[in-house]
Amino acid sequence: MYSIYEVKKNETLDDIANKLNIGVQEIMNLNNNLNNVIEGQLIIIPTTSNYNVYVVKKGDNLYNIAKRYGVDVKSIELLNGLKENEYIYPEQKLLIPTSKIYITRENDTIKQLLNNGITLEELKDNDIYLQQDQIIFYKKD
């Protein structure tokens, strides 16, 4: 998948590659061996996603799919709303996470996430989307 990126003032290909966590050569290849960029220029960049789409083949099982992608079966089940040991079938589309995931449950707290092995650094490095009118309680020093 690809998207269009507008070059910002004083940005270089290296800046863009570092910002978007992609290779400079990949940007160059997608844009006819582009060497330099100028402000306002539109370039093609590959988009990254938090998941891949996998189409189940005959004989597949969640364990083998998880092993192939280097993720755990539970993450695939959670992301796809599958129950433990639920049957999957050929041509079924599954979302395969490309990073660690945690799907919140009712009454979850940040403290519980931290107690479930998720580190504060991992939380800080990701956007956490909140619902409108959600109340967040925190301790004030």
FITI-237945 format. One record per residue (C-alpha): z, x, y; residue number from 1; residue in one letter. Coordinates in Angstrom, 3 decimals. Layout:
# residues N
LOLUM        Z        X        Y   i aa
LOLUM        Z        X        Y NUM  A
...
***
This chain:
# residues 141
LOLUM        Z        X        Y   i aa
LOLUM    0.000    0.000    0.000   1  M
LOLUM   -0.737    1.156    3.503   2  Y
LOLUM    0.131    0.238    7.041   3  S
LOLUM   -0.984    1.210   10.537   4  I
LOLUM    1.227    3.488   12.624   5  Y
LOLUM    0.889    4.005   16.377   6  E
LOLUM    1.521    7.601   17.469   7  V
LOLUM    4.320    7.933   20.037   8  K
LOLUM    4.388   10.269   23.057   9  K
LOLUM    4.610   13.975   22.113  10  N
LOLUM    4.599   13.189   18.375  11  E
LOLUM    2.947   15.554   15.899  12  T
LOLUM    1.830   14.987   12.328  13  L
LOLUM    4.921   16.903   11.197  14  D
LOLUM    7.157   14.621   13.275  15  D
LOLUM    5.575   11.514   11.772  16  I
LOLUM    5.733   12.874    8.219  17  A
LOLUM    9.413   13.810    8.579  18  N
LOLUM   10.307   10.511   10.239  19  K
LOLUM    8.611    8.463    7.508  20  L
LOLUM    9.518   10.806    4.640  21  N
LOLUM    5.924   11.373    3.535  22  I
LOLUM    3.742   14.463    3.268  23  G
LOLUM    1.595   15.733    6.155  24  V
LOLUM   -1.287   16.320    3.737  25  Q
LOLUM   -1.073   12.719    2.577  26  E
LOLUM   -1.425   11.491    6.178  27  I
LOLUM   -4.319   13.882    6.762  28  M
LOLUM   -6.131   12.740    3.594  29  N
LOLUM   -5.777    9.057    4.469  30  L
LOLUM   -7.209    9.685    7.941  31  N
LOLUM  -10.360   11.724    7.225  32  N
LOLUM   -8.657   15.157    7.323  33  N
LOLUM   -7.015   14.413   10.647  34  L
LOLUM   -5.513   17.614   12.144  35  N
LOLUM   -3.988   16.437   15.429  36  N
LOLUM   -2.820   13.154   16.861  37  V
LOLUM   -2.521   11.805   20.391  38  I
LOLUM   -0.265    9.186   21.921  39  E
LOLUM   -1.421    5.642   21.176  40  G
LOLUM   -3.655    6.688   18.288  41  Q
LOLUM   -3.551    4.389   15.255  42  L
LOLUM   -3.333    6.111   11.890  43  I
LOLUM   -3.034    4.913    8.310  44  I
LOLUM    0.185    5.744    6.493  45  I
LOLUM    1.385    4.897    2.994  46  P
LOLUM    4.217    2.411    2.983  47  T
LOLUM    7.274    2.897    0.873  48  T
LOLUM    9.139    0.089   -0.706  49  S
LOLUM   12.492   -0.392   -2.371  50  N
LOLUM   10.746   -1.484   -5.540  51  Y
LOLUM    7.605   -1.170   -7.650  52  N
LOLUM    5.942   -4.080   -9.391  53  V
LOLUM    5.511   -3.641  -13.135  54  Y
LOLUM    3.452   -5.953  -15.337  55  V
LOLUM    5.034   -6.279  -18.769  56  V
LOLUM    2.834   -5.282  -21.708  57  K
LOLUM    3.085   -6.456  -25.310  58  K
LOLUM    5.883   -4.550  -27.047  59  G
LOLUM    7.741   -3.655  -23.825  60  D
LOLUM   11.482   -4.086  -23.530  61  N
LOLUM   13.805   -3.592  -20.580  62  L
LOLUM   15.321   -0.436  -22.047  63  Y
LOLUM   11.943    1.332  -22.347  64  N
LOLUM   10.798    0.152  -18.914  65  I
LOLUM   14.071    1.347  -17.350  66  A
LOLUM   13.766    4.710  -19.108  67  K
LOLUM   10.158    5.117  -17.933  68  R
LOLUM   11.177    4.561  -14.292  69  Y
LOLUM   14.501    6.405  -14.466  70  G
LOLUM   16.636    3.389  -13.589  71  V
LOLUM   19.243    1.437  -15.497  72  D
LOLUM   18.544   -1.849  -17.263  73  V
LOLUM   21.249   -3.646  -15.244  74  K
LOLUM   19.417   -2.873  -11.963  75  S
LOLUM   16.198   -4.400  -13.311  76  I
LOLUM   18.097   -7.453  -14.530  77  E
LOLUM   19.862   -7.905  -11.182  78  L
LOLUM   16.716   -7.452   -9.092  79  L
LOLUM   14.780   -9.954  -11.209  80  N
LOLUM   17.531  -12.512  -11.774  81  G
LOLUM   17.500  -11.896  -15.520  82  L
LOLUM   20.470  -12.529  -17.755  83  K
LOLUM   21.668   -9.759  -20.053  84  E
LOLUM   19.271   -9.402  -23.032  85  N
LOLUM   16.956  -12.085  -21.631  86  E
LOLUM   13.512  -12.132  -23.222  87  Y
LOLUM   10.614  -10.701  -21.205  88  I
LOLUM    7.014  -11.536  -21.990  89  Y
LOLUM    3.569   -9.928  -21.567  90  P
LOLUM    1.999  -10.339  -18.108  91  E
LOLUM    5.414  -11.079  -16.561  92  Q
LOLUM    5.848   -9.229  -13.254  93  K
LOLUM    9.088   -7.324  -12.825  94  L
LOLUM   10.419   -5.634   -9.720  95  L
LOLUM   11.567   -2.108  -10.552  96  I
LOLUM   13.979   -0.588   -7.997  97  P
LOLUM   13.010    2.774   -6.483  98  T
LOLUM   16.554    3.429   -5.292  99  S
LOLUM   20.054    2.404   -6.220 100  K
LOLUM   20.724   -1.275   -5.694 101  I
LOLUM   23.720   -3.527   -5.513 102  Y
LOLUM   23.403   -7.265   -5.217 103  I
LOLUM   26.397   -8.794   -3.503 104  T
LOLUM   28.440  -11.490   -5.085 105  R
LOLUM   30.540  -14.165   -3.448 106  E
LOLUM   33.507  -12.727   -1.532 107  N
LOLUM   32.303   -9.086   -1.810 108  D
LOLUM   33.706   -6.681    0.758 109  T
LOLUM   32.623   -3.208    1.885 110  I
LOLUM   35.846   -1.903    0.325 111  K
LOLUM   34.799   -3.373   -3.035 112  Q
LOLUM   31.394   -1.695   -2.726 113  L
LOLUM   33.120    1.628   -2.138 114  L
LOLUM   35.339    0.979   -5.180 115  N
LOLUM   32.209    0.279   -7.279 116  N
LOLUM   30.968    3.848   -6.869 117  G
LOLUM   28.843    3.366   -3.757 118  I
LOLUM   29.682    6.059   -1.212 119  T
LOLUM   30.125    5.593    2.509 120  L
LOLUM   27.299    8.107    3.043 121  E
LOLUM   24.953    5.961    0.938 122  E
LOLUM   25.892    2.890    2.970 123  L
LOLUM   25.388    4.708    6.288 124  K
LOLUM   21.929    5.918    5.233 125  D
LOLUM   20.636    2.384    4.643 126  N
LOLUM   20.168   -0.694    6.747 127  D
LOLUM   22.580   -3.423    5.771 128  I
LOLUM   21.351   -6.787    6.909 129  Y
LOLUM   23.893   -9.350    7.951 130  L
LOLUM   23.565  -13.083    8.113 131  Q
LOLUM   23.694  -14.877   11.438 132  Q
LOLUM   27.193  -16.054   12.351 133  D
LOLUM   28.752  -13.899    9.626 134  Q
LOLUM   32.268  -12.769   10.572 135  I
LOLUM   33.154   -9.151    9.917 136  I
LOLUM   36.814   -8.199    9.883 137  F
LOLUM   37.742   -4.549   10.402 138  Y
LOLUM   40.829   -2.557   11.272 139  K
LOLUM   41.068   -1.317   14.806 140  K
LOLUM   42.738    2.070   15.307 141  D
***
